[in-house]
Amino acid sequence: MVAPIITFTNVSKRYGDTVVLSEIELEIPNEQTTVIVGQSGSGKTTLLRMVNGLIKPDSGRLEVFGDLVPEENIENFRRKIGYALQGAGLFPHVSVKENIVLIARLVGWSSQDLDERFEMLMRQMELPLDLSDRIPNELSGGQQQRVGLCRALMLKPKLLLLDEPFSAVDPLTRLELYEVVEKLISNEAVSIVMVSHDLGEAKRLGDRMVVLQNGIILQNDLISNVIGNPATPYVERLVQSAT
Amino acid sequence: MSKGWFKVRLKLLPLILTTFFIFSGLSATERSITIGSKNFGENFLLAEILALMLESEGLSVDRAFGLGGTLICYEALRNEEIDLYFEYTGTLSRAVLNLEEVVSEESLAEQLLTQGLFMMPRLGFNNTYAIAVRRETANLLKGKTIGALGGQEDLKVVFSHEFLERPDGWNGLSRRYGLSFSVSGIEHGLAYRALADGVIDVTDAYSTDGELERYDLVLLNDSLSFFPTYFAVPLVRASWASDKENASILRVIEKLSGEIDDATMRSLNAQVVSEGITYQRVARAFVLQKGFVADGVIEAEKESVLRDISSDLSRNLIRHLELTGLALFFGTFFGLAISLFAYDKAGISKIVLSLCGLLQTIPSLALLAIMIPIFGIGFLPAVIALFLYSLLPIVRNSLTALTTIDPVLISVSDALGMTKWQQLRLVKLPLSAPAIFAGIRTAAVISIGTATLAAFIGAGGLGDPIVVGLSLSDMNLILQGAIPAALLALLTEYCFGKAESAVSSRYRKVS
């Protein structure tokens, strides 16, 4: 197995009396696409948001890029990780281009580098350049989601976190988005961790799958192994429901 | 963006400082006496009479006329903002010292001395409180007494605000005579006209008011002797009176002692209200006729400064804009600073909001009165009071906007690696801008309205002609202040509306 980019060691999280994650042990390998699957409330989004420090574990160790998630200067750490989420979460008050290049300008990119990367990403996401000056509300849901992906990729992150980015769009748009993500996976040397409740999506885009239920990992394996050899009756039902 | 903002602030700073220096410079004149007056005609007249007498002796007189009510005059005197005003003995014993019983003048003077005040000999007349009705109403009342009001439940009884509050006003009167009306309040200057027009049936009056003759009103008999006597007396600070340099001034003031009886006062008042002669002219004619001032000493053109101010629209307007502009500037600055400090601390936000809300509940005149011991009278306390009022809309809107930003956008800006400051500057503030702007707009419109009350503490502005007009029942004068103030509020609303849509249009079109 390739060296892990993320390592969870005995990580737990609770909100009040509710245990969200319980003693998680998990290694996520480099340059692969790992899909975390589970029902809502399974803890999958919490798991994802711990990776870029949006949520802090109550106990345990969480290493990303071989180091603990830092307490100080977490901004610099986060800039190495792309993040896109359901509904895109674009800033409504600035243009498409501003949304995408904002963070690169803040870290001091030259305007030439900035424009080159921006135009490359727009092409890759099959977004026409004349959308640059539009504001997010003038875009379709699918276009917004692509802009969200461009924004996540702007700083050329080695790790990309996707929080159900395809669940708020219609089925046809979703298929188009799968295509651009597939292209992305082959073009950029990036490790992807994606949260999904859709096993079909996982099969199409992922290399590995982590099945979560009530804060516990039921199975963590190559997708073909999960489908061929489900570890528990719950995983089996999950697999059957998707076929 | 932040640098540009800072530059603008730097540019404004000298302007603000200059404004303050100009106003602080105004009050720093040489040896002079500042005469205050309450906001009704007779008090204007008495103050002007004394001012003319002192000026004819070569003294310079500052006129702080039309200060709102007893409390403000009294506090202004104690805090050395004014040196003298004319008060009434009954008011001093009942409303100021809160004495239950009627006391002799000697005893009253002694008690005032313990407060550091010196009551000078009375002018002569007794301007007592009285209850006024129209002649036809009086004819319905048996014996034309206050007690006879008892059986007349359908009468509309409306009193001046001060009368409603004072222990020697409605509270005591209704108890003494066993009256139970549902009463409401009215500005004293408007009450007579309302009474004459039949809008109301009963109101409080001063027994020497000129309007009584003008509108043919009848004063009801106080058969149970509820109202104490209200002899007009000059009131000064004891320390001021014992200052040797003021001895000559005291001698001039004493010339008035016993010189104005009931009939004289009523007739002087009537000349102002019925014949439309300015109180300055009435005062001048009086001092000439009495021989207090030799003919020729007062130039005919030299009308009181106050009247000039009142009729000078542009000057009032500019002062009004200064009052509201400065208050709004500081309100916006501190309102935003407070909001930015408090918005991410739930407990502090709540406290800040309640405090601002509390400030808003203090009646404007009371807030102005509270300012006097701390900041004196005039421009500064008025700006501070307006500033305090402007805080609530700005803080409330800013805090609400900053705390209700879509949490997804906050997570996203965190995840992108924005620092807290970048997040505030690039996400939170721009997204809150329309709401913050709406708060400033509300504060501006409120300030323009409330600033008219600033005239009560001598701050000038468009309230000046309103206050003087109310005191003299001069509708023209009232409108000279009220119309520009209303237009100014509308214009402000319009301009802010335009600016606001320009700000929020950035959401639709960004280059």
Chai-1 contact restraints between the chains, C-beta under 6 A:
chainA,res_idxA,chainB,res_idxB,connection_type,confidence,min_distance_angstrom,max_distance_angstrom,comment,restraint_id
A,N52,B,A415,contact,1.0,0.0,6.0,A-B,restraint_1
A,L54,B,S411,contact,1.0,0.0,6.0,A-B,restraint_2
A,L54,B,D414,contact,1.0,0.0,6.0,A-B,restraint_3
A,E75,B,G417,contact,1.0,0.0,6.0,A-B,restraint_4
A,E75,B,T419,contact,1.0,0.0,6.0,A-B,restraint_5
A,R78,B,G417,contact,1.0,0.0,6.0,A-B,restraint_6
A,R79,B,G417,contact,1.0,0.0,6.0,A-B,restraint_7
A,Y83,B,A415,contact,1.0,0.0,6.0,A-B,restraint_8
A,G89,B,V408,contact,1.0,0.0,6.0,A-B,restraint_9
A,G89,B,V412,contact,1.0,0.0,6.0,A-B,restraint_10
A,H93,B,P430,contact,1.0,0.0,6.0,A-B,restraint_11
A,H93,B,L431,contact,1.0,0.0,6.0,A-B,restraint_12
A,H93,B,Y507,contact,1.0,0.0,6.0,A-B,restraint_13
A,V94,B,V510,contact,1.0,0.0,6.0,A-B,restraint_14
A,S95,B,V510,contact,1.0,0.0,6.0,A-B,restraint_15
A,I103,B,L416,contact,1.0,0.0,6.0,A-B,restraint_16
A,L106,B,Q422,contact,1.0,0.0,6.0,A-B,restraint_17
A,I135,B,V510,contact,1.0,0.0,6.0,A-B,restraint_18
